Amino acid sequence: MHAMSPEHMPGEDSAPISRIVAEVAAAFPGERISLGEMAEAFGDRAFGLLLLLLLLPGLLPGMASVFGTPLLILGVQMGLGLRVPKLPGILARQTIKRSDLLRLASASSKGLGRIERYVRPRPGFFTSPLGERIIGWLTAYVALMLILPGPGTNGPPAFGNIVMALGLIEHDSTVTFWGVVLTIAGCIFATVVLCVLGWLGMQALGWMF
């Protein structure tokens, strides 16, 4: 286990995604980083940081479903009011390549640059326990959208949830609120697409049989 010294803890105020991920990668010098190691090192900020790191692949085609299950578990735990994630052994042992983290951070920071510059600590409803529970249940729904296959249904919910996670990490209720709005819009879009695909599939089965 690689312990983080306080001066190298990720999630410092106003830290952009690229800086957060770079600090995570620096804290764990091996080729791969396990989710369990990150959860233990981050302590009470583990939820926000793990959500962020699991959501970044959701912006890339074909990678989202791999991280959907751990995201679902984290979302449900947040929704139930847990303050620190408790990952099952099989998920705690899952690893992410350091190189993939750095690549995803660089790509996502370009698209989220304006939002990252706006993030700063701002207490409010979404920094309260009830607000964090709402974030958790929304995250669980996003995870389902990532797990279920559908064209273009991963990116919109994942983007909104990333904004939520940034607000959660930086204790910014305002940014978290806008992340909630974007997440709900993305989930509505993904749900409609999946429902249409399901209806078309049922119609096709009816025509065949």
Solvent accessible surface area in square Angstrom, and as a share of the most:
residue,aa,sasa,rsa
1,M,136,0.61
2,H,79,0.35
3,A,96,0.74
4,M,25,0.11
5,S,42,0.27
6,P,117,0.73
7,E,115,0.52
8,H,104,0.46
9,M,52,0.23
10,P,2,0.01
11,G,0,0.00
12,E,60,0.27
13,D,90,0.47
14,S,61,0.39
15,A,4,0.03
16,P,45,0.28
17,I,0,0.00
18,S,46,0.30
19,R,99,0.36
20,I,0,0.00
21,V,0,0.00
22,A,45,0.35
23,E,29,0.13
24,V,0,0.00
25,A,2,0.02
26,A,74,0.57
27,A,18,0.14
28,F,2,0.01
29,P,88,0.55
30,G,34,0.33
31,E,131,0.59
32,R,112,0.41
33,I,0,0.00
34,S,19,0.12
35,L,3,0.01
36,G,19,0.18
37,E,37,0.17
38,M,0,0.00
39,A,11,0.09
40,E,119,0.53
41,A,21,0.16
42,F,3,0.01
43,G,29,0.27
44,D,117,0.60
45,R,58,0.21
46,A,0,0.00
47,F,13,0.05
48,G,3,0.03
49,L,1,0.00
50,L,1,0.00
51,L,0,0.00
52,L,0,0.00
53,L,0,0.00
54,L,2,0.01
55,L,0,0.00
56,L,1,0.00
57,P,2,0.01
58,G,2,0.02
59,L,61,0.30
60,L,49,0.24
61,P,127,0.80
62,G,70,0.68
63,M,51,0.23
64,A,1,0.01
65,S,61,0.39
66,V,95,0.55
67,F,22,0.09
68,G,0,0.00
69,T,66,0.39
70,P,0,0.00
71,L,0,0.00
72,L,47,0.24
73,I,45,0.23
74,L,1,0.00
75,G,0,0.00
76,V,50,0.28
77,Q,24,0.11
78,M,8,0.04
79,G,2,0.02
80,L,106,0.53
81,G,26,0.25
82,L,58,0.29
83,R,141,0.51
84,V,68,0.39
85,P,11,0.07
86,K,145,0.62
87,L,29,0.14
88,P,58,0.36
89,G,39,0.38
90,I,125,0.64
91,L,9,0.05
92,A,24,0.19
93,R,171,0.62
94,Q,67,0.30
95,T,51,0.30
96,I,9,0.05
97,K,77,0.33
98,R,62,0.23
99,S,72,0.46
100,D,37,0.19
101,L,1,0.00
102,L,74,0.37
103,R,126,0.46
104,L,6,0.03
105,A,2,0.02
106,S,57,0.37
107,A,59,0.46
108,S,9,0.06
109,S,18,0.12
110,K,166,0.70
111,G,61,0.59
112,L,2,0.01
113,G,15,0.15
114,R,201,0.73
115,I,43,0.22
116,E,16,0.07
117,R,187,0.68
118,Y,105,0.40
119,V,6,0.04
120,R,120,0.44
121,P,61,0.39
122,R,42,0.15
123,P,124,0.78
124,G,36,0.35
125,F,98,0.41
126,F,24,0.10
127,T,39,0.22
128,S,33,0.21
129,P,92,0.58
130,L,106,0.53
131,G,0,0.00
132,E,28,0.13
133,R,109,0.40
134,I,62,0.32
135,I,0,0.00
136,G,0,0.00
137,W,120,0.42
138,L,30,0.15
139,T,0,0.00
140,A,8,0.06
141,Y,84,0.32
142,V,0,0.00
143,A,0,0.00
144,L,74,0.37
145,M,10,0.04
146,L,3,0.01
147,I,63,0.32
148,L,84,0.42
149,P,117,0.74
150,G,20,0.19
151,P,94,0.59
152,G,55,0.53
153,T,0,0.00
154,N,34,0.17
155,G,25,0.24
156,P,54,0.34
157,P,0,0.00
158,A,0,0.00
159,F,63,0.26
160,G,0,0.00
161,N,0,0.00
162,I,0,0.00
163,V,2,0.01
164,M,0,0.00
165,A,0,0.00
166,L,1,0.01
167,G,0,0.00
168,L,21,0.10
169,I,3,0.02
170,E,1,0.00
171,H,94,0.42
172,D,0,0.00
173,S,11,0.07
174,T,48,0.28
175,V,4,0.02
176,T,1,0.00
177,F,88,0.37
178,W,138,0.48
179,G,0,0.00
180,V,12,0.07
181,V,60,0.34
182,L,71,0.35
183,T,0,0.00
184,I,77,0.39
185,A,56,0.43
186,G,4,0.04
187,C,8,0.05
188,I,106,0.54
189,F,96,0.40
190,A,0,0.00
191,T,40,0.23
192,V,83,0.48
193,V,30,0.17
194,L,30,0.15
195,C,83,0.50
196,V,73,0.42
197,L,71,0.35
198,G,40,0.38
199,W,148,0.52
200,L,85,0.42
201,G,34,0.33
202,M,131,0.58
203,Q,61,0.27
204,A,39,0.30
205,L,90,0.45
206,G,51,0.49
207,W,200,0.70
208,M,137,0.61
209,F,190,0.79
